């Protein structure tokens, strides 16, 4: 009799624990930090303990002239407990951007050492040696589905460096003029330039057709931004148009966009691509540094200069909800948007 009671209690506790664990799924993400200093934001991140955390590039702040510079930067980053603890607690994914990819100023497909950079980047972030990312021809794009039906969250990381046609800077006099205007960046648009390459486009189409209730499509640079000289998909008009066409053809369900590369956080809503509004969450910098926000008509609410990371939480209710948020160094929500998961 006592044994039956004990078994009943254990079974109840186990079931309750499993149900509690499935009440929500949180995907947090951030970018851009000074690898040479302790970053306080990791205290909040490790306390929050999200199921998934994604580094969206520039996790080392180094103008690498050769591989030795890059390797030294990662050695310094590895000394700090915060990122190491996060890797033990959460499922961590990472993709690169300019600072943790370029060598001697070569920031795209023209990087002659990109295979060496890939090898060390993936080794540092503990990618299994058998992972397709170690040898696939379209770079280090990755997709993972977390959870089981009907509570699956697909996270898709795009690689916008491996096949990229690097942007050129405007002339020195134009750069000087733009330096006095926060609404203008230093780059020239490349309307016909390449970002992903045909193989990654085909791979993306395949990922978007896999079954999942929620999908988070991630890029180190914003998918949607004004054409203002700052690095974004808007600077690559042909690629941005191709993305919109792909989404219109596939019509993926439950899609949200997550991006980095901005010294402020923002929420952006884009209509007319899918059968429901498409939202983009920009994380802000993990480091304390911030940049004044530029003007953007599609921004919802105010840009948050104190945002240090973004979070997408899925609450698995009878009608699931998505809570998009921008969070400060202490993990407090600065701006939130609640969405009902479209059928």
RALINLIN-V261744 format. One record per pair of residues at least 4 apart in sequence whose C-alpha atoms are under 8 Angstrom apart, sorted by the first residue. I is the first residue (numbers start at 1). J is the second residue. D is the distance in whole Angstrom. If there is no record, write none. Layout:
# RALINLIN-V261744
i->{I	I}
j->{J	J}
d->{D	D}
This chain:
# RALINLIN-V261744
i->{1	2	3	4	5	6	7	8	9	10	11	12	13	14	15	16	17	18	19	22	22	23	23	23	24	24	24	24	25	25	25	25	25	25	25	26	26	26	26	26	26	26	27	27	27	27	27	27	27	27	28	28	28	28	28	28	28	28	29	29	29	29	29	29	29	29	29	30	30	30	30	30	30	30	30	30	30	30	31	31	31	31	31	31	31	31	31	31	31	31	31	32	32	32	32	32	32	32	32	32	32	32	33	33	33	33	33	33	33	33	34	34	34	34	34	35	35	35	35	35	35	35	36	36	36	38	38	39	39	39	39	40	40	41	41	41	41	41	41	41	41	42	42	42	42	43	43	43	44	44	44	44	45	45	45	45	46	46	46	46	46	48	49	49	49	50	51	51	52	52	52	52	53	53	53	53	54	54	54	54	55	55	55	55	55	56	56	56	56	56	56	56	56	56	56	57	57	57	57	57	57	57	57	57	57	58	58	58	58	58	59	59	59	60	60	60	60	60	61	61	61	62	62	62	62	62	63	63	63	63	63	63	64	64	64	64	64	64	64	64	65	65	65	65	66	66	66	67	67	67	67	68	69	70	70	71	71	72	73	74	74	75	76	78	78	80	81	82	83	84	85	86	86	87	87	93	94	95	95	95	95	95	95	96	96	96	96	96	97	97	97	97	97	98	98	98	101	101	101	101	102	102	102	102	102	103	103	103	106	106	106	106	107	107	107	108	108	108	108	108	108	109	109	109	109	109	109	109	110	110	113	114	114	115	116	117	118	118	118	119	119	120	121	122	122	122	122	123	123	127	127	129	130	131	132	133	133	133	133	134	135	136	137	138	138	138	138	138	138	138	139	139	139	139	140	140	140	141	141	141	141	141	142	142	142	143	143	143	143	143	144	144	144	145	145	145	145	145	146	146	146	146	147	147	147	148	149	149	150	150	151	151	151	152	152	152	153	153	153	153	153	154	154	154	154	154	155	155	155	155	156	156	156	156	156	157	157	157	158	158	158	158	158	159	159	159	160	160	160	160	160	160	161	161	162	163	163	163	163	164	164	164	164	164	165	165	165	167	167	167	167	168	168	168	169	169	169	170	170	170	170	170	171	172	173	174	175	175	176	177	178	178	178	178	179	179	182	182	182	183	183	183	183	184	184	184	184	185	185	185	185	186	186	187	187	187	188	188	189	189	189	189	190	190	190	191	191	191	191	192	192	192	192	193	193	193	193	194	194	194	195	195	196	196	196	197	198	199	200	201	202	203	204	205	205	205	206	208	208	209	209	212	213	213	214	214	214	214	215	215	215	215	216	216	216	216	217	217	217	217	218	218	218	219	219	219	219	220	220	220	221	221	221	221	221	221	222	222	222	222	222	222	222	222	223	223	223	223	223	223	223	224	224	224	224	224	225	225	225	225	226	226	227	227	229	230	231	232	233	233	233	234	236	237	238	239	240	241	242	243	244	244	245	246	247	247	247	247	248	248	251	251	253	253	254	254	254	255	256	256	256	256	257	257	257	257	258	258	258	258	259	259	259	259	260	260	260	260	261	261	262	262	262	262	262	263	263	263	263	263	263	263	263	264	264	264	264	264	264	264	264	264	264	264	264	264	264	265	265	265	265	265	265	265	265	265	265	265	265	265	266	266	266	266	266	266	266	266	266	266	266	267	267	267	267	267	267	267	267	268	268	268	268	268	268	269	269	269	269	269	269	269	270	270	270	270	271	271	271	272	272	273	273	274	276	281	281	281	281	282	283	283	283	283	283	284	284	284	284	284	284	284	284	285	285	285	285	285	286	286	287	288	288	290	290	291	292	293	293	299	304	304	304	306	306	306	307	307	307	307	307	308	308	308	308	309	309	309	310	310	310	310	311	311	311	311	311	312	312	312	312	313	313	313	314	314	314	314	315	315	315	315	316	316	317	319	319	320	320	321	321	321	321	322	322	322	322	323	323	323	323	324	324	324	324	325	325	325	325	325	326	326	326	326	327	327	327	327	327	328	328	328}
j->{5	6	7	8	9	10	11	12	13	14	15	16	17	18	19	20	21	22	23	151	316	315	316	317	313	314	315	316	50	51	153	313	314	315	316	50	51	52	311	312	313	314	50	51	52	53	54	311	312	313	50	52	53	54	309	310	311	312	53	54	55	56	258	283	309	310	311	54	55	56	260	283	284	285	286	308	309	310	55	56	57	58	59	220	260	261	283	284	285	286	309	56	57	58	59	60	61	260	261	285	286	287	39	58	59	60	61	285	286	287	39	59	60	61	287	59	60	61	73	74	76	77	73	76	77	80	82	82	286	287	288	44	329	45	286	287	308	328	329	330	331	46	82	83	86	47	82	330	48	329	330	331	49	50	86	331	50	82	85	86	89	331	86	89	90	90	90	91	90	91	92	93	90	91	92	93	92	93	94	95	59	92	93	94	95	94	95	96	97	218	219	220	259	260	261	94	95	96	97	98	99	100	220	260	261	96	97	98	99	100	96	99	100	73	74	77	99	100	73	99	100	69	70	73	99	100	69	99	102	103	104	105	68	69	70	99	102	103	104	105	69	103	104	105	70	103	104	71	103	116	117	72	73	74	100	75	120	76	77	78	124	79	80	83	84	84	85	86	87	88	89	90	92	91	92	125	125	140	141	157	158	159	220	100	101	159	161	220	101	160	161	220	221	102	107	161	107	114	117	161	106	107	108	111	114	107	111	113	110	111	112	166	111	161	166	161	162	163	164	165	166	114	161	162	163	164	165	166	165	166	117	118	162	119	120	121	122	134	140	123	134	124	125	126	127	133	134	127	128	131	133	134	134	135	136	139	140	141	142	140	139	140	199	159	162	163	196	197	199	200	159	161	162	163	158	159	162	156	157	158	159	200	156	157	158	154	155	156	157	207	154	155	156	152	153	154	155	212	152	153	154	155	151	152	153	152	212	213	212	213	212	213	316	212	213	214	212	213	214	215	216	212	213	214	215	216	215	216	217	218	207	215	216	217	218	217	218	219	196	217	218	219	220	196	219	220	164	195	196	219	220	221	195	196	196	194	195	196	197	193	194	195	196	197	193	194	195	187	188	189	190	187	188	189	186	187	188	174	175	186	187	188	175	176	177	178	179	186	180	181	182	184	185	186	184	185	292	293	294	228	293	294	295	228	229	230	294	228	229	230	231	229	230	229	230	231	229	235	227	229	235	236	235	236	237	235	236	237	238	236	237	238	239	236	237	238	239	236	238	239	236	239	200	201	239	201	202	203	204	205	206	207	208	209	246	250	210	250	252	250	252	253	253	254	253	254	255	256	253	254	255	256	255	256	257	258	255	256	257	258	257	258	259	223	258	259	260	259	260	261	231	232	233	259	260	261	231	232	233	258	259	260	261	282	232	233	234	240	257	259	280	232	233	234	268	280	232	233	234	296	234	296	234	235	235	235	235	236	237	239	240	240	240	241	242	243	244	245	246	247	248	273	249	250	251	252	273	274	273	274	274	275	342	343	341	342	343	278	278	279	280	281	278	279	280	281	280	281	282	283	280	281	282	283	282	283	284	285	284	285	282	283	284	285	291	284	285	289	290	291	292	293	305	282	283	284	285	290	291	292	293	303	304	305	306	307	308	281	282	283	284	303	304	305	306	307	308	309	310	326	281	282	283	284	299	300	301	302	303	304	326	279	280	281	282	299	300	301	303	279	280	281	298	299	300	277	278	279	280	298	299	300	277	278	279	298	276	277	278	276	277	277	278	278	342	310	324	325	326	310	307	308	309	310	326	290	304	305	306	307	308	309	310	289	290	307	308	309	308	309	308	306	308	305	306	305	305	303	305	303	326	334	335	327	328	329	326	327	328	329	334	326	327	328	329	326	327	328	324	325	326	327	323	324	325	326	327	322	323	324	325	322	323	324	320	321	322	323	320	321	322	323	320	321	321	340	341	340	341	338	339	340	341	338	339	340	341	336	337	338	339	336	337	338	339	333	334	335	336	337	333	334	335	336	331	332	333	334	335	332	333	334}
d->{6	6	6	6	6	6	6	6	6	6	6	6	6	6	6	6	6	6	7	8	7	6	5	7	7	5	4	6	8	6	8	6	5	7	8	5	6	6	7	6	4	6	6	6	5	6	8	6	5	6	6	6	5	6	7	6	4	6	5	5	6	7	8	7	6	5	6	7	5	6	6	5	7	6	6	7	5	6	6	5	5	6	6	8	6	7	7	7	5	6	8	8	6	5	5	7	7	8	7	5	6	7	8	7	5	6	7	7	5	5	8	7	6	5	6	7	5	6	7	8	7	5	8	6	6	6	8	8	7	6	8	8	7	6	7	8	7	8	5	6	8	6	5	7	8	6	7	8	6	7	5	5	6	7	7	7	8	7	7	6	8	8	8	7	7	6	5	6	5	5	6	8	6	6	5	6	6	5	5	8	7	8	6	5	6	6	5	6	7	8	7	5	7	6	8	7	5	4	4	7	8	7	6	8	8	6	5	7	5	5	8	8	7	6	7	7	7	6	8	6	7	7	7	7	6	7	8	7	8	8	7	8	8	5	6	8	7	5	6	8	6	6	4	8	7	6	6	6	7	8	7	6	6	7	7	6	8	6	6	6	8	7	8	8	7	7	6	6	6	7	6	6	8	7	6	8	7	7	8	7	8	7	7	6	6	7	8	7	6	8	7	6	8	6	6	8	7	7	7	8	5	4	7	7	8	7	7	7	6	5	8	8	6	7	6	5	6	6	5	6	5	8	7	5	5	5	6	7	8	8	6	6	8	6	6	6	6	7	8	6	7	6	6	6	5	8	7	6	8	7	8	7	7	8	6	7	5	7	7	7	8	7	8	8	7	7	7	7	6	5	6	8	5	8	8	6	8	8	5	5	5	8	6	5	7	7	6	4	6	7	6	5	7	6	6	4	6	7	6	5	6	8	6	5	7	5	7	8	8	7	8	6	7	5	5	6	6	6	5	6	8	6	8	6	5	6	6	5	6	7	8	7	6	5	6	6	5	6	8	8	6	5	8	7	7	8	6	5	6	7	7	8	7	8	8	7	6	6	6	8	5	4	7	8	6	5	7	6	6	7	7	6	6	8	6	4	6	6	6	6	6	6	6	6	6	6	6	6	7	7	8	6	7	7	8	8	7	7	6	7	8	5	6	5	6	7	8	6	4	4	8	5	7	5	6	7	6	8	8	7	5	7	6	5	7	6	5	5	6	6	7	5	8	6	8	7	8	7	8	7	8	7	6	6	8	6	6	6	6	6	6	6	6	7	7	8	7	7	6	7	7	8	7	6	7	4	6	8	7	6	5	6	6	5	6	7	7	6	5	6	6	5	6	7	7	5	7	5	5	6	7	5	7	6	6	5	8	5	6	8	5	7	7	7	6	5	7	7	8	7	8	7	6	6	8	8	7	7	6	7	7	6	5	6	7	8	7	7	7	7	6	6	6	6	6	6	6	6	6	6	6	6	6	6	5	7	7	7	6	6	6	8	7	7	6	6	8	7	6	6	6	8	8	6	4	6	6	5	6	8	7	6	5	6	5	5	6	8	7	8	7	7	5	7	7	5	5	7	4	5	7	8	7	8	7	4	7	6	6	7	6	6	5	4	7	6	8	7	5	5	4	6	5	6	8	5	8	8	8	6	6	5	7	8	7	7	8	7	5	6	7	7	6	5	6	6	5	7	8	6	5	7	6	4	6	7	6	5	6	6	7	7	6	5	6	7	7	5	6	8	7	8	7	7	7	7	7	8	8	7	7	6	5	4	7	8	8	7	8	5	5	6	7	7	7	7	5	7	5	6	7	8	8	6	7	7	7	6	7	8	8	7	8	8	6	8	6	5	5	7	7	7	6	5	6	6	6	7	8	6	5	6	8	6	5	6	8	7	6	5	7	6	5	7	7	6	5	7	6	5	6	8	5	7	7	7	7	6	5	7	6	5	5	6	5	6	6	7	6	4	6	6	5	6	8	6	7	6	4	6	6	6	5	7	5	5	4	5	7	5	7	7}
